């Protein structure tokens, strides 16, 4: 095989495009070249490699079995180069992109960003809302904040704080509650999509969940929170959701005892990516803000 040098890079790019597109015409359109020029580049690359890469047919350019692994890895390599260029451009624009679950974004993060911007006015924070574990290897994604047992594959996960839960209600309903057993006397607000049940809090109190009565049900925790503030019943909420409402007095804890669910919030990132200066500033700010507010400590 003849040696490949920097001059051959364009040829490699051409054969990768042909393999991915399947035809000379589609590869030429992508590369902004002519079909004849692409065909010549393929022939030169095959000669330099000492290997026939494609079978020419009426259907297009068919990758030969002996060339399949090489072309697959070549495609992966060019994809990584593209991601690296996008990541460089992203960081040059001084943008930190973070994927966050809706509740964490709207009930906690948004209200603290003013402090971050005061300290770093030249850095923009872009929030991507979602509940799934977005691949942090994406070129435009710096971090994700997720909650779970912490066994996410293929990511670096830095623990932030434990998920805590506690019953909350309006001050008026709280006046009716003296012991956890009194929960049988008031409406219970339920979120069918919750990651935990009442037994996680009632169990350590020595009370069975079946004492609880009926009450309104809402499709997400944010609506359940508003229902509790309006006085519709008692809601078993997680700390991040009710942190500010408790601080402002629109909600109270009739029994101020937090319980751990076994889940933990974590900052996830690509394991092989070194955070840039702006990303490191955001990471330090986030951890400091969480630490100062004592989330996860109960």
LINLIN-V639569 format. One record per helix or strand of 3 or more residues. SS is the DSSP state (H for helix, E for strand). FROM is the first residue (numbers start at 1). LEN is the number of residues. Records with the same first field share a line. If there is no record, write none. Layout:
SS=FROM-LEN / FROM-LEN
This chain:
H=6-16 / 24-8 / 35-15 / 65-28 / 102-18 / 171-4 / 180-6 / 199-7 / 209-3 / 221-9 / 239-10 / 277-17
E=54-4 / 60-4 / 95-6 / 124-6 / 143-6 / 156-14 / 188-4 / 234-5 / 259-11
